[in-house]
Amino acid sequence: MRQSRKLEHLKQTVALKDGPGVTGFDDLNLIHNCLPDLAWSELDLTTTVAGIKLGQPVMINAITGGATDVAKVNGQLAELARRTGMAMAVGSQFSALENPEVIDSYKIVRQVNPDGVIFANLGAHITPDDARRAVEMIGAAAIQIHLNVAQELIMAEGDREFRGYFNNIREIAADCPVPVIVKEVGCGIAAEAAKMLIMAGVKAIDVGGRGGTNFLAIEAARANRQLSVGTLHWGIATAVSALEVMAVLPEKVDLMVSGGIVSALEAVKAFAIGGKTVGIAGQVVKILACQGLDAAEMWLNDYFDEIKRYMLLVGAAKISDLVRVPLVITGFSREWLTARGVDVVSYAGRR
C-alpha cells in the first residue's frame, strides 16, 4: 500500500496545479536600484543554512522515497542535484525504518551524488534513535522533521494522534549528530509555533507555506473525493508565514522558505525576507516527468541566472545582502501582518 501511495503522490503532483491558495508573494515588491555599483562577475549565490555551506541558494525539497517503484525518480533528482550543485532532501524515511526492502529507494540518492549535501527526513512522531538511523542511512548533513497534520487528516490511512510532537522534536534536537530542520508540508508556520521550535533547539525552520503543491488536494484525488473550498485554501500563505517566522527568529536559527516558489523573482523576495535558502519540488518533478533530465537542468541554470539578474537590479552582490534592500509589503499580506504585530514599514525603509 505504501509503495502505491508514493507512486500516486508523484502522479498527482504532476497532474495537479499548485494552490488554489495564493503564496502572497505578489504583495511583496522590490525596489529597482538604477545605481547598483556592481558587476555580474561579483554576484555570489552561495549561502549557509544551519551551519552548512550550500553552492546554490535553491534546494530540491523533500519529494519521495520509500517504495521500489519511485527509486528511479529519486535517482534522477540526485543526478540533477549533482549536476547543478544543489542540496537535496529525500522524502520521509519512516517506511525504510519499518521495511528494509525499500532502503535502496533512499540510498540511491547518495550513490548517484556521493559528495552532495543531502538532508534526511522523518515525521515528528519518531524517536531520537529513528533520527540517527535515518541520518546514517544516507550520510545526511542535516535532518528535516516534517509537520503535516492537515495532510494526515485527509489521508484515509493517515495519523489521528498528534500529541507529543514538541517533546519529540526537542529530544531529537538534543540528541541528533547533525542539525535539525523543521518544515511544514504546505500549510505554513505561524510565529507562535516558530517560538516553540526555537525553544526546542532546532537550527532552521522551513515554513512550507500555502500556495505550492497541495497535499490536501493530492490526498483527495487519491481517494476520489471532493474537498470544500475552505479546506483546499487552508493554511498560511508562504510569504506571510516567512515574514511571521522571521519576526521572531533569533540570529542562531535560520529561515528556509518553500511553498509555491516557482519563479526566480519569488525566490529573491524570499531571500529579501531573510530566507537563507528556498526549496522547490513540484515544478522540478513536472519538468523531469514531461521533458527529461537535461531540460530540468537547463531550467534550473536559467533560474539561477535570473536570480542573479534580480540581485544586480536591486544592488545585492550576495544572497545575504538582500536583507538590506527595500521591500514594500502591500495588500492582504500587509493587513494580515499588521494585525499580527509585524513591522511592515521597517522593510520598506531599509537601506
C-alpha positions as a Markdown table, in Angstrom:
| # | Residue | x | y | z |
|---|---|---|---|---|
| 1 | Met | 0.0 | 0.0 | 0.0 |
| 2 | Arg | 2.8 | 2.4 | 0.9 |
| 3 | Gln | 4.5 | 1.8 | -2.5 |
| 4 | Ser | 1.4 | 2.5 | -4.5 |
| 5 | Arg | 0.7 | 5.6 | -2.3 |
| 6 | Lys | 4.2 | 7.1 | -3.1 |
| 7 | Leu | 3.7 | 6.5 | -6.8 |
| 8 | Glu | 0.2 | 8.1 | -6.6 |
| 9 | His | 1.7 | 11.1 | -4.9 |
| 10 | Leu | 4.1 | 11.6 | -7.8 |
| 11 | Lys | 1.4 | 11.2 | -10.4 |
| 12 | Gln | -0.9 | 13.6 | -8.7 |
| 13 | Thr | 1.9 | 16.1 | -8.2 |
| 14 | Val | 2.5 | 16.1 | -12.0 |
| 15 | Ala | -1.3 | 16.2 | -12.8 |
| 16 | Leu | -2.5 | 18.9 | -10.3 |
| 17 | Lys | -1.8 | 22.6 | -10.4 |
| 18 | Asp | -0.3 | 24.5 | -7.4 |
| 19 | Gly | -2.8 | 26.1 | -5.0 |
| 20 | Pro | -5.6 | 27.1 | -5.2 |
| 21 | Gly | -4.5 | 29.3 | -2.2 |
| 22 | Val | -2.0 | 32.0 | -3.2 |
| 23 | Thr | 1.5 | 32.3 | -1.8 |
| 24 | Gly | 1.3 | 36.1 | -1.1 |
| 25 | Phe | 4.5 | 37.0 | -3.0 |
| 26 | Asp | 2.5 | 39.2 | -5.3 |
| 27 | Asp | 2.1 | 41.5 | -2.3 |
| 28 | Leu | 5.9 | 41.9 | -1.9 |
| 29 | Asn | 7.6 | 44.5 | -4.1 |
| 30 | Leu | 11.3 | 45.0 | -4.5 |
| 31 | Ile | 12.6 | 48.5 | -5.5 |
| 32 | His | 14.7 | 48.9 | -8.6 |
| 33 | Asn | 18.2 | 50.3 | -8.0 |
| 34 | Cys | 19.4 | 52.3 | -11.0 |
| 35 | Leu | 22.9 | 52.7 | -9.4 |
| 36 | Pro | 23.8 | 49.2 | -8.2 |
| 37 | Asp | 27.6 | 49.7 | -8.4 |
| 38 | Leu | 28.1 | 46.0 | -9.2 |
| 39 | Ala | 29.4 | 43.8 | -11.9 |
| 40 | Trp | 27.9 | 40.5 | -13.0 |
| 41 | Ser | 31.2 | 38.7 | -12.0 |
| 42 | Glu | 30.8 | 39.9 | -8.4 |
| 43 | Leu | 27.4 | 38.1 | -7.9 |
| 44 | Asp | 27.7 | 35.2 | -5.4 |
| 45 | Leu | 24.9 | 32.6 | -5.0 |
| 46 | Thr | 26.5 | 30.7 | -2.2 |
| 47 | Thr | 24.7 | 30.6 | 1.2 |
| 48 | Thr | 24.8 | 28.9 | 4.5 |
| 49 | Val | 21.9 | 27.2 | 6.4 |
| 50 | Ala | 22.2 | 25.6 | 9.8 |
| 51 | Gly | 25.9 | 25.9 | 9.5 |
| 52 | Ile | 26.0 | 24.0 | 6.2 |
| 53 | Lys | 27.5 | 25.8 | 3.2 |
| 54 | Leu | 25.5 | 25.5 | 0.0 |
| 55 | Gly | 26.7 | 26.1 | -3.5 |
| 56 | Gln | 23.2 | 27.3 | -4.6 |
| 57 | Pro | 20.5 | 29.1 | -2.6 |
| 58 | Val | 17.8 | 26.8 | -4.0 |
| 59 | Met | 17.4 | 23.2 | -2.9 |
| 60 | Ile | 15.4 | 20.3 | -4.1 |
| 61 | Asn | 13.0 | 19.8 | -1.3 |
| 62 | Ala | 11.6 | 16.5 | 0.0 |
| 63 | Ile | 9.5 | 14.7 | -2.6 |
| 64 | Thr | 9.5 | 10.9 | -2.4 |
| 65 | Gly | 11.1 | 7.6 | -1.4 |
| 66 | Gly | 10.1 | 4.5 | 0.5 |
| 67 | Ala | 9.0 | 2.5 | -2.5 |
| 68 | Thr | 10.8 | 0.5 | -5.1 |
| 69 | Asp | 8.6 | 2.0 | -7.9 |
| 70 | Val | 9.8 | 5.5 | -7.2 |
| 71 | Ala | 13.6 | 4.8 | -6.8 |
| 72 | Lys | 14.2 | 5.9 | -10.4 |
| 73 | Val | 12.7 | 9.3 | -9.7 |
| 74 | Asn | 14.9 | 9.8 | -6.6 |
| 75 | Gly | 17.9 | 8.8 | -8.7 |
| 76 | Gln | 17.1 | 11.4 | -11.3 |
| 77 | Leu | 16.6 | 14.1 | -8.7 |
| 78 | Ala | 20.0 | 13.2 | -7.2 |
| 79 | Glu | 21.7 | 13.4 | -10.6 |
| 80 | Leu | 20.0 | 16.8 | -11.1 |
| 81 | Ala | 21.3 | 18.0 | -7.7 |
| 82 | Arg | 24.8 | 16.7 | -8.6 |
| 83 | Arg | 24.9 | 18.5 | -11.9 |
| 84 | Thr | 23.7 | 21.8 | -10.5 |
| 85 | Gly | 25.4 | 21.8 | -7.1 |
| 86 | Met | 22.1 | 21.9 | -5.2 |
| 87 | Ala | 21.3 | 20.4 | -1.9 |
| 88 | Met | 18.5 | 17.8 | -1.8 |
| 89 | Ala | 16.2 | 16.4 | 0.8 |
| 90 | Val | 14.7 | 12.9 | 0.5 |
| 91 | Gly | 11.1 | 12.1 | 1.3 |
| 92 | Ser | 10.1 | 10.6 | 4.6 |
| 93 | Gln | 12.3 | 7.7 | 5.5 |
| 94 | Phe | 9.9 | 6.1 | 8.0 |
| 95 | Ser | 9.0 | 3.4 | 5.6 |
| 96 | Ala | 12.6 | 2.3 | 5.3 |
| 97 | Leu | 12.8 | 2.1 | 9.1 |
| 98 | Glu | 9.8 | -0.2 | 9.0 |
| 99 | Asn | 10.7 | -2.1 | 5.9 |
| 100 | Pro | 14.4 | -2.5 | 5.0 |
| 101 | Glu | 13.4 | -3.7 | 1.5 |
| 102 | Val | 12.8 | -0.1 | 0.4 |
| 103 | Ile | 16.1 | 1.3 | 1.8 |
| 104 | Asp | 17.6 | 1.4 | -1.7 |
| 105 | Ser | 15.0 | 4.0 | -2.8 |
| 106 | Tyr | 16.8 | 6.4 | -0.5 |
| 107 | Lys | 20.3 | 5.1 | -0.7 |
| 108 | Ile | 20.3 | 5.6 | -4.5 |
| 109 | Val | 20.5 | 9.4 | -3.7 |
| 110 | Arg | 23.9 | 9.0 | -2.1 |
| 111 | Gln | 25.1 | 6.5 | -4.7 |
| 112 | Val | 24.3 | 8.9 | -7.5 |
| 113 | Asn | 25.5 | 12.0 | -5.7 |
| 114 | Pro | 28.3 | 10.8 | -3.3 |
| 115 | Asp | 29.7 | 14.3 | -2.5 |
| 116 | Gly | 26.4 | 16.3 | -2.4 |
| 117 | Val | 24.6 | 17.9 | 0.5 |
| 118 | Ile | 21.6 | 15.6 | 1.4 |
| 119 | Phe | 19.0 | 16.1 | 4.1 |
| 120 | Ala | 17.3 | 13.2 | 5.8 |
| 121 | Asn | 13.6 | 13.4 | 6.5 |
| 122 | Leu | 11.2 | 12.0 | 9.1 |
| 123 | Gly | 7.9 | 12.9 | 10.7 |
| 124 | Ala | 7.6 | 14.4 | 14.2 |
| 125 | His | 6.3 | 11.2 | 15.8 |
| 126 | Ile | 9.7 | 9.5 | 15.6 |
| 127 | Thr | 12.4 | 8.9 | 18.3 |
| 128 | Pro | 15.9 | 10.2 | 18.5 |
| 129 | Asp | 17.1 | 6.7 | 17.6 |
| 130 | Asp | 15.0 | 6.8 | 14.5 |
| 131 | Ala | 16.5 | 10.1 | 13.5 |
| 132 | Arg | 20.1 | 8.8 | 13.9 |
| 133 | Arg | 19.3 | 5.8 | 11.7 |
| 134 | Ala | 17.8 | 8.0 | 9.0 |
| 135 | Val | 20.9 | 10.2 | 9.0 |
| 136 | Glu | 23.2 | 7.2 | 8.8 |
| 137 | Met | 21.1 | 5.6 | 6.0 |
| 138 | Ile | 22.1 | 8.3 | 3.5 |
| 139 | Gly | 25.0 | 10.1 | 5.1 |
| 140 | Ala | 22.9 | 13.2 | 5.7 |
| 141 | Ala | 24.2 | 16.6 | 6.5 |
| 142 | Ala | 21.0 | 17.5 | 8.4 |
| 143 | Ile | 17.6 | 16.1 | 9.0 |
| 144 | Gln | 14.2 | 17.6 | 8.2 |
| 145 | Ile | 11.4 | 16.8 | 10.7 |
| 146 | His | 8.2 | 17.4 | 8.8 |
| 147 | Leu | 4.8 | 18.6 | 10.1 |
| 148 | Asn | 1.8 | 17.6 | 8.0 |
| 149 | Val | -1.2 | 17.4 | 10.3 |
| 150 | Ala | -3.6 | 18.6 | 7.6 |
| 151 | Gln | -2.5 | 16.0 | 5.1 |
| 152 | Glu | -2.7 | 13.2 | 7.6 |
| 153 | Leu | -6.3 | 14.2 | 8.4 |
| 154 | Ile | -7.3 | 14.0 | 4.7 |
| 155 | Met | -5.4 | 10.7 | 4.1 |
| 156 | Ala | -7.7 | 7.8 | 4.8 |
| 157 | Glu | -4.8 | 5.8 | 6.3 |
| 158 | Gly | -3.3 | 8.9 | 8.0 |
| 159 | Asp | -2.5 | 9.6 | 11.6 |
| 160 | Arg | -5.1 | 10.9 | 14.0 |
| 161 | Glu | -2.9 | 11.2 | 17.1 |
| 162 | Phe | -0.6 | 14.3 | 17.2 |
| 163 | Arg | 0.3 | 14.5 | 20.9 |
| 164 | Gly | 4.0 | 14.9 | 22.0 |
| 165 | Tyr | 5.4 | 16.4 | 18.8 |
| 166 | Phe | 7.1 | 19.3 | 20.7 |
| 167 | Asn | 8.8 | 17.0 | 23.2 |
| 168 | Asn | 9.9 | 14.6 | 20.3 |
| 169 | Ile | 11.5 | 17.5 | 18.4 |
| 170 | Arg | 13.2 | 18.7 | 21.5 |
| 171 | Glu | 14.7 | 15.3 | 22.2 |
| 172 | Ile | 15.7 | 14.8 | 18.6 |
| 173 | Ala | 17.4 | 18.2 | 18.5 |
| 174 | Ala | 19.3 | 17.4 | 21.7 |
| 175 | Asp | 20.5 | 14.0 | 20.5 |
| 176 | Cys | 21.0 | 14.2 | 16.8 |
| 177 | Pro | 24.6 | 14.4 | 15.4 |
| 178 | Val | 23.5 | 16.8 | 12.6 |
| 179 | Pro | 21.4 | 20.0 | 12.6 |
| 180 | Val | 17.6 | 19.6 | 12.9 |
| 181 | Ile | 15.4 | 21.5 | 10.5 |
| 182 | Val | 11.6 | 21.5 | 11.0 |
| 183 | Lys | 9.4 | 22.1 | 7.9 |
| 184 | Glu | 5.7 | 22.3 | 7.3 |
| 185 | Val | 4.2 | 20.5 | 4.3 |
| 186 | Gly | 2.1 | 23.2 | 2.6 |
| 187 | Cys | 0.2 | 24.9 | 5.4 |
| 188 | Gly | 2.8 | 27.3 | 6.8 |
| 189 | Ile | 4.2 | 28.0 | 10.3 |
| 190 | Ala | 2.9 | 30.8 | 12.5 |
| 191 | Ala | 5.0 | 32.9 | 14.8 |
| 192 | Glu | 3.7 | 31.1 | 17.9 |
| 193 | Ala | 4.8 | 27.7 | 16.6 |
| 194 | Ala | 8.1 | 29.1 | 15.5 |
| 195 | Lys | 8.8 | 30.3 | 19.0 |
| 196 | Met | 8.2 | 26.8 | 20.3 |
| 197 | Leu | 10.5 | 25.3 | 17.7 |
| 198 | Ile | 13.2 | 27.7 | 18.7 |
| 199 | Met | 12.8 | 26.6 | 22.3 |
| 200 | Ala | 13.1 | 23.0 | 21.1 |
| 201 | Gly | 16.6 | 23.7 | 19.8 |
| 202 | Val | 16.1 | 23.4 | 16.0 |
| 203 | Lys | 18.7 | 25.1 | 13.8 |
| 204 | Ala | 16.4 | 26.1 | 10.9 |
| 205 | Ile | 12.7 | 26.5 | 10.1 |
| 206 | Asp | 11.3 | 25.8 | 6.7 |
| 207 | Val | 7.9 | 27.5 | 6.6 |
| 208 | Gly | 6.4 | 25.2 | 3.8 |
| 209 | Gly | 3.6 | 27.6 | 3.2 |
| 210 | Arg | 0.3 | 27.6 | 1.3 |
| 211 | Gly | 0.3 | 28.1 | -2.4 |
| 212 | Gly | 2.5 | 25.4 | -3.8 |
| 213 | Thr | 2.0 | 21.6 | -4.1 |
| 214 | Asn | -1.3 | 21.0 | -2.2 |
| 215 | Phe | -1.1 | 17.6 | -0.5 |
| 216 | Leu | -4.7 | 18.0 | 0.7 |
| 217 | Ala | -5.8 | 18.1 | -2.9 |
| 218 | Ile | -3.4 | 15.2 | -3.7 |
| 219 | Glu | -4.9 | 13.0 | -1.0 |
| 220 | Ala | -8.4 | 13.9 | -2.1 |
| 221 | Ala | -7.6 | 13.0 | -5.7 |
| 222 | Arg | -6.1 | 9.6 | -4.5 |
| 223 | Ala | -9.4 | 8.9 | -2.6 |
| 224 | Asn | -11.6 | 10.2 | -5.5 |
| 225 | Arg | -13.3 | 12.7 | -3.1 |
| 226 | Gln | -14.2 | 16.3 | -3.1 |
| 227 | Leu | -12.9 | 18.8 | -0.6 |
| 228 | Ser | -14.6 | 22.1 | 0.4 |
| 229 | Val | -13.2 | 25.4 | -0.8 |
| 230 | Gly | -12.2 | 26.2 | 2.7 |
| 231 | Thr | -10.2 | 23.0 | 3.1 |
| 232 | Leu | -8.4 | 23.5 | -0.2 |
| 233 | His | -7.4 | 27.0 | 0.8 |
| 234 | Trp | -6.4 | 26.1 | 4.3 |
| 235 | Gly | -3.1 | 27.4 | 5.7 |
| 236 | Ile | -0.8 | 30.4 | 5.9 |
| 237 | Ala | 0.4 | 31.9 | 2.6 |
| 238 | Thr | 4.1 | 31.2 | 2.1 |
| 239 | Ala | 5.3 | 34.8 | 2.1 |
| 240 | Val | 3.2 | 35.7 | 5.1 |
| 241 | Ser | 4.4 | 32.7 | 7.1 |
| 242 | Ala | 8.0 | 33.6 | 6.2 |
| 243 | Leu | 7.5 | 37.2 | 7.5 |
| 244 | Glu | 5.8 | 36.0 | 10.7 |
| 245 | Val | 8.6 | 33.5 | 11.4 |
| 246 | Met | 11.4 | 35.9 | 10.5 |
| 247 | Ala | 9.9 | 38.4 | 13.0 |
| 248 | Val | 10.6 | 36.1 | 15.9 |
| 249 | Leu | 13.8 | 34.2 | 14.8 |
| 250 | Pro | 17.0 | 34.7 | 16.8 |
| 251 | Glu | 20.3 | 35.0 | 14.9 |
| 252 | Lys | 21.2 | 31.4 | 15.7 |
| 253 | Val | 18.2 | 29.9 | 13.8 |
| 254 | Asp | 17.9 | 30.2 | 10.1 |
| 255 | Leu | 14.8 | 30.7 | 7.9 |
| 256 | Met | 14.1 | 28.5 | 4.9 |
| 257 | Val | 11.3 | 29.2 | 2.6 |
| 258 | Ser | 9.3 | 26.8 | 0.5 |
| 259 | Gly | 5.7 | 26.5 | -0.8 |
| 260 | Gly | 4.9 | 27.6 | -4.4 |
| 261 | Ile | 8.2 | 29.4 | -5.2 |
| 262 | Val | 8.1 | 28.8 | -8.9 |
| 263 | Ser | 9.8 | 32.0 | -10.3 |
| 264 | Ala | 13.2 | 33.4 | -9.6 |
| 265 | Leu | 11.6 | 36.7 | -8.6 |
| 266 | Glu | 9.7 | 34.9 | -5.8 |
| 267 | Ala | 12.9 | 33.3 | -4.7 |
| 268 | Val | 14.6 | 36.7 | -4.5 |
| 269 | Lys | 11.7 | 38.1 | -2.5 |
| 270 | Ala | 12.1 | 35.1 | -0.1 |
| 271 | Phe | 15.8 | 36.0 | 0.4 |
| 272 | Ala | 14.9 | 39.6 | 0.9 |
| 273 | Ile | 12.6 | 38.5 | 3.8 |
| 274 | Gly | 15.6 | 36.7 | 5.3 |
| 275 | Gly | 15.5 | 33.2 | 3.9 |
| 276 | Lys | 18.9 | 31.5 | 3.6 |
| 277 | Thr | 17.6 | 29.1 | 1.0 |
| 278 | Val | 14.4 | 28.3 | -0.8 |
| 279 | Gly | 13.0 | 24.8 | -1.6 |
| 280 | Ile | 11.4 | 23.8 | -4.8 |
| 281 | Ala | 9.9 | 20.4 | -5.5 |
| 282 | Gly | 6.7 | 20.0 | -7.6 |
| 283 | Gln | 8.0 | 22.2 | -10.5 |
| 284 | Val | 11.2 | 20.1 | -10.8 |
| 285 | Val | 9.2 | 16.8 | -10.8 |
| 286 | Lys | 6.9 | 18.1 | -13.5 |
| 287 | Ile | 9.7 | 19.1 | -15.8 |
| 288 | Leu | 11.5 | 15.8 | -15.2 |
| 289 | Ala | 8.4 | 13.8 | -16.0 |
| 290 | Cys | 7.4 | 15.8 | -19.1 |
| 291 | Gln | 10.7 | 16.9 | -20.6 |
| 292 | Gly | 13.5 | 14.9 | -19.0 |
| 293 | Leu | 16.7 | 15.4 | -17.0 |
| 294 | Asp | 18.5 | 17.7 | -19.5 |
| 295 | Ala | 15.5 | 20.0 | -19.7 |
| 296 | Ala | 15.3 | 20.2 | -15.9 |
| 297 | Glu | 19.0 | 21.1 | -15.7 |
| 298 | Met | 18.6 | 23.8 | -18.3 |
| 299 | Trp | 15.6 | 25.2 | -16.5 |
| 300 | Leu | 17.5 | 25.4 | -13.2 |
| 301 | Asn | 20.5 | 27.0 | -14.7 |
| 302 | Asp | 18.2 | 29.7 | -16.2 |
| 303 | Tyr | 16.6 | 30.0 | -12.8 |
| 304 | Phe | 20.0 | 30.7 | -11.2 |
| 305 | Asp | 20.9 | 33.3 | -13.8 |
| 306 | Glu | 17.6 | 35.1 | -13.3 |
| 307 | Ile | 18.2 | 35.2 | -9.6 |
| 308 | Lys | 21.5 | 36.9 | -10.4 |
| 309 | Arg | 19.7 | 39.4 | -12.6 |
| 310 | Tyr | 17.4 | 40.5 | -9.9 |
| 311 | Met | 20.2 | 40.7 | -7.4 |
| 312 | Leu | 22.1 | 43.1 | -9.7 |
| 313 | Leu | 18.9 | 45.1 | -10.3 |
| 314 | Val | 18.5 | 45.7 | -6.5 |
| 315 | Gly | 22.2 | 46.2 | -5.8 |
| 316 | Ala | 22.9 | 43.0 | -3.9 |
| 317 | Ala | 26.2 | 41.1 | -4.5 |
| 318 | Lys | 25.4 | 38.2 | -2.2 |
| 319 | Ile | 22.3 | 36.4 | -1.0 |
| 320 | Ser | 22.8 | 37.8 | 2.5 |
| 321 | Asp | 22.9 | 41.3 | 1.1 |
| 322 | Leu | 19.2 | 41.0 | 0.0 |
| 323 | Val | 18.0 | 41.5 | 3.6 |
| 324 | Arg | 19.2 | 45.1 | 3.3 |
| 325 | Val | 17.2 | 46.1 | 0.2 |
| 326 | Pro | 13.8 | 47.8 | 0.5 |
| 327 | Leu | 10.8 | 45.5 | 0.4 |
| 328 | Val | 7.4 | 47.1 | 0.1 |
| 329 | Ile | 4.6 | 44.9 | 1.5 |
| 330 | Thr | 1.0 | 45.7 | 0.3 |
| 331 | Gly | -2.5 | 44.3 | 0.0 |
| 332 | Phe | -3.9 | 41.4 | 2.1 |
| 333 | Ser | -0.4 | 40.4 | 3.3 |
| 334 | Arg | 0.2 | 43.9 | 4.8 |
| 335 | Glu | -3.2 | 43.8 | 6.5 |
| 336 | Trp | -2.5 | 40.3 | 8.0 |
| 337 | Leu | 1.0 | 41.2 | 9.2 |
| 338 | Thr | -0.1 | 44.5 | 10.7 |
| 339 | Ala | -2.8 | 42.8 | 12.6 |
| 340 | Arg | -0.3 | 40.2 | 13.8 |
| 341 | Gly | 2.1 | 42.9 | 15.0 |
| 342 | Val | 4.8 | 42.6 | 12.3 |
| 343 | Asp | 6.5 | 45.9 | 11.5 |
| 344 | Val | 6.0 | 46.0 | 7.7 |
| 345 | Val | 7.1 | 49.6 | 7.4 |
| 346 | Ser | 10.7 | 48.7 | 8.5 |
| 347 | Tyr | 11.0 | 46.5 | 5.4 |
| 348 | Ala | 10.2 | 49.4 | 3.1 |
| 349 | Gly | 12.7 | 51.7 | 4.8 |
| 350 | Arg | 15.7 | 49.5 | 4.6 |
| 351 | Arg | 18.9 | 50.9 | 3.1 |
